[in-house]
Amino acid sequence: MTVKPKKILIVGAGIGGLTTALACLHHGFEVQVLEQAPALENMGAGIQIPPNASKILAALGLEQEIAAHAFRPQALQTRMGQSGRQVFSIALDAKTLNHWGAAYYHIHRADYVAVLSTALQVRANNALLLNAAFSHYQQTADGVVAHMADGRQFHGDILIGADGLRSSVRQQILGPEQPRFTGNMAWRAVVPLAALECPPPTSACVWMGPGRHAVTYHLGDGLVNFIGVVERQDFLQEDWHTTGARQQAAADFADWHPMITGLIDKAEALHCWGLYDRQTLSTWVDGRVGLLGDAAHPMLPFMAQGAAMAVEDGWALARCLASYASDTPRAALNIADALGDYQRHRLPRTQAAQNASRRNAKTFHRSTVVSQLANYGPMWLGGKWAPNLVRQRLDWLYCHDETAVTVG
Ligand SMILES: Cc1cc2nc3c(=O)[nH]c(=O)nc-3n(C[C@H](O)[C@H](O)[C@H](O)COP(=O)(O)OP(=O)(O)OC[C@H]3O[C@@H](n4cnc5c(N)ncnc54)[C@H](O)[C@@H]3O)c2cc1C
């Protein structure tokens, strides 16, 4: 017998889980988000929202709220870390943004999560449950039960693991395979613009150097975000509570441009974060259970796409379930098939983003003058003489409009 799904249990209230909840509500489902934390944390870092993600936020009616808290960068740039010399710059002018089809934003993560969680609360009061640590799931003939660590149980038609890099849902589907440490750690800080003598440009700027790179960008409310990535084998933590010594960060970026050293100098706290990814998973689905976001495809942040892909996943999942649930020939499909559609549709694109992020690690960290010239020379020439070609290399990511896709 075919049962149309109604209630969707979502484990995890990160950017992926919250967006998925909103997308599922938008497509007419009931949702229950189960988050282990007692409160959604005030995470001290910024995030880039590229056009492929902002299209979905717009479709969810959230663009005004996001824009109210966000900064709109004027360009995407790469520079040399020590000299500050520009390698290329893509202007984020009206023509480019029209071509990509949506705005590019920088926002504080706490503001991003607050916009999503407030919208969820307004649209479905009580849909978000905090202090709800998922333990395991159990599938029955007509549903799925989420068992909490404290013994509570929640019943639904479908369960989605949006529980991040160390997903318990993923572990139940695929067994105890660990994420892979990539040999990179990231310094992360948010610094008041007013504290900086030499503020970074108003672009999303990647600063490249041997075995390391930095990313700087402005946020709303007069703040600047700093990420400093260093190749290191000995740093494995990834949580919001680990901070490191300013001296160490300063040593990692000694002799770099004053815009970088100034950010390290003025940061109140320098968070440290080990960077992990996974090989492409063989499956994201087990019957009525599916994975999404970092639980399914964690990636290095070197394309600024991890959360954007989670946002795309959320919309795609809701659409696949809705196309199954709606009054169409697809209504004959069962839930596993709808989740299978979702996985088949999303896997190639998220895998491409994972691979592109890995490739950027090599591009950004060239260590010899010869390899720098061989790589950055053509980039510089391309930026100078064929900026449209440089821009077009990002079209596959930014032109994509998940809200316009039809599956089936
Ligand atoms: C340095 C850095 C910079 C980045 N910059 C960008 C960027 O600019 N743009 C971009 O798009 N991406 C960026 N990313 C990637 C992005 O942060 C992640 O891809 C994204 O946050 C993943 O979202 P998620 O919802 O899938 O997982 P998470 O954010 O990890 O959320 C998972 C949630 O599940 C909860 N949870 C876990 N286990 C359980 C359980 N058992 N029971 C209940 N709840 C549970 C957690 O508490 C958490 O709230 C960056 C990453 C890093 C490290």
The ligand as an SDF file (V2000), in Angstrom:
LIG
                    3D

 53 58  0  0  0  0  0  0  0  0999 V2000
   36.0090   27.6890    8.1530 C   0  0  0  0  0  0  0  0  0  0  0  0
   34.7100   27.3640    7.4640 C   0  0  0  0  0  0  0  0  0  0  0  0
   34.1390   28.2990    6.6100 C   0  0  0  0  0  0  0  0  0  0  0  0
   32.9740   27.9860    5.8980 C   0  0  0  0  0  0  0  0  0  0  0  0
   32.4340   28.9320    5.0740 N   0  0  0  0  0  0  0  0  0  0  0  0
   31.3180   28.6230    4.3600 C   0  0  0  0  0  0  0  0  0  0  0  0
   30.7270   29.6050    3.4980 C   0  0  0  0  0  0  0  0  0  0  0  0
   31.2100   30.7360    3.3970 O   0  0  0  0  0  0  0  0  0  0  0  0
   29.6120   29.2500    2.7940 N   0  0  0  0  0  0  0  0  0  0  0  0
   29.0560   28.0000    2.8890 C   0  0  0  0  0  0  0  0  0  0  0  0
   28.0500   27.7400    2.2150 O   0  0  0  0  0  0  0  0  0  0  0  0
   29.5930   27.0630    3.7160 N   0  0  0  0  0  0  0  0  0  0  0  0
   30.6830   27.3430    4.4560 C   0  0  0  0  0  0  0  0  0  0  0  0
   31.2100   26.4220    5.3200 N   0  0  0  0  0  0  0  0  0  0  0  0
   30.5670   25.0910    5.4360 C   0  0  0  0  0  0  0  0  0  0  0  0
   29.3460   25.1530    6.3440 C   0  0  0  0  0  0  0  0  0  0  0  0
   29.6860   25.7190    7.5880 O   0  0  0  0  0  0  0  0  0  0  0  0
   28.7620   23.7570    6.5660 C   0  0  0  0  0  0  0  0  0  0  0  0
   28.7520   23.0420    5.3500 O   0  0  0  0  0  0  0  0  0  0  0  0
   27.3330   23.8740    7.0720 C   0  0  0  0  0  0  0  0  0  0  0  0
   27.2920   24.6140    8.2610 O   0  0  0  0  0  0  0  0  0  0  0  0
   26.7260   22.4850    7.2700 C   0  0  0  0  0  0  0  0  0  0  0  0
   25.4090   22.6450    7.7400 O   0  0  0  0  0  0  0  0  0  0  0  0
   24.5850   21.3890    8.2650 P   0  0  0  0  0  0  0  0  0  0  0  0
   23.2670   21.9360    8.7000 O   0  0  0  0  0  0  0  0  0  0  0  0
   24.6210   20.3060    7.2740 O   0  0  0  0  0  0  0  0  0  0  0  0
   25.4090   20.8350    9.5240 O   0  0  0  0  0  0  0  0  0  0  0  0
   25.7580   21.5310   10.9010 P   0  0  0  0  0  0  0  0  0  0  0  0
   25.8910   22.9970   10.7740 O   0  0  0  0  0  0  0  0  0  0  0  0
   26.9130   20.7840   11.4660 O   0  0  0  0  0  0  0  0  0  0  0  0
   24.4820   21.2860   11.8180 O   0  0  0  0  0  0  0  0  0  0  0  0
   24.2280   20.0160   12.3810 C   0  0  0  0  0  0  0  0  0  0  0  0
   23.2870   20.2050   13.5680 C   0  0  0  0  0  0  0  0  0  0  0  0
   22.8980   18.9080   14.0250 O   0  0  0  0  0  0  0  0  0  0  0  0
   22.9620   18.8760   15.4380 C   0  0  0  0  0  0  0  0  0  0  0  0
   23.1660   17.4910   15.8450 N   0  0  0  0  0  0  0  0  0  0  0  0
   24.2830   16.7370   15.6790 C   0  0  0  0  0  0  0  0  0  0  0  0
   24.0860   15.5020   16.2030 N   0  0  0  0  0  0  0  0  0  0  0  0
   22.8240   15.4850   16.6960 C   0  0  0  0  0  0  0  0  0  0  0  0
   22.0440   14.5030   17.3900 C   0  0  0  0  0  0  0  0  0  0  0  0
   22.5360   13.2680   17.6500 N   0  0  0  0  0  0  0  0  0  0  0  0
   20.7910   14.8210   17.7810 N   0  0  0  0  0  0  0  0  0  0  0  0
   20.2660   16.0690   17.5160 C   0  0  0  0  0  0  0  0  0  0  0  0
   20.9800   17.0460   16.8950 N   0  0  0  0  0  0  0  0  0  0  0  0
   22.2270   16.7580   16.4850 C   0  0  0  0  0  0  0  0  0  0  0  0
   24.1300   19.8100   15.7650 C   0  0  0  0  0  0  0  0  0  0  0  0
   24.0580   20.2550   17.1110 O   0  0  0  0  0  0  0  0  0  0  0  0
   23.9320   20.9180   14.7500 C   0  0  0  0  0  0  0  0  0  0  0  0
   23.0730   21.9170   15.2250 O   0  0  0  0  0  0  0  0  0  0  0  0
   32.3690   26.7080    6.0580 C   0  0  0  0  0  0  0  0  0  0  0  0
   32.9250   25.7850    6.9340 C   0  0  0  0  0  0  0  0  0  0  0  0
   34.0830   26.0990    7.6340 C   0  0  0  0  0  0  0  0  0  0  0  0
   34.6630   25.0800    8.5690 C   0  0  0  0  0  0  0  0  0  0  0  0
  1  2  1  0
  2  3  1  0
  2 52  2  0
  3  4  2  0
  4  5  1  0
  4 50  1  0
  5  6  2  0
  6  7  1  0
  6 13  1  0
  7  8  2  0
  7  9  1  0
  9 10  1  0
 10 11  2  0
 10 12  1  0
 12 13  2  0
 13 14  1  0
 14 15  1  0
 14 50  1  0
 15 16  1  0
 16 17  1  0
 16 18  1  0
 18 19  1  0
 18 20  1  0
 20 21  1  0
 20 22  1  0
 22 23  1  0
 23 24  1  0
 24 25  2  0
 24 26  1  0
 24 27  1  0
 27 28  1  0
 28 29  2  0
 28 30  1  0
 28 31  1  0
 31 32  1  0
 32 33  1  0
 33 34  1  0
 33 48  1  0
 34 35  1  0
 35 36  1  0
 35 46  1  0
 36 37  1  0
 36 45  1  0
 37 38  2  0
 38 39  1  0
 39 40  1  0
 39 45  2  0
 40 41  1  0
 40 42  2  0
 42 43  1  0
 43 44  2  0
 44 45  1  0
 46 47  1  0
 46 48  1  0
 48 49  1  0
 50 51  2  0
 51 52  1  0
 52 53  1  0
M  END
$$$$
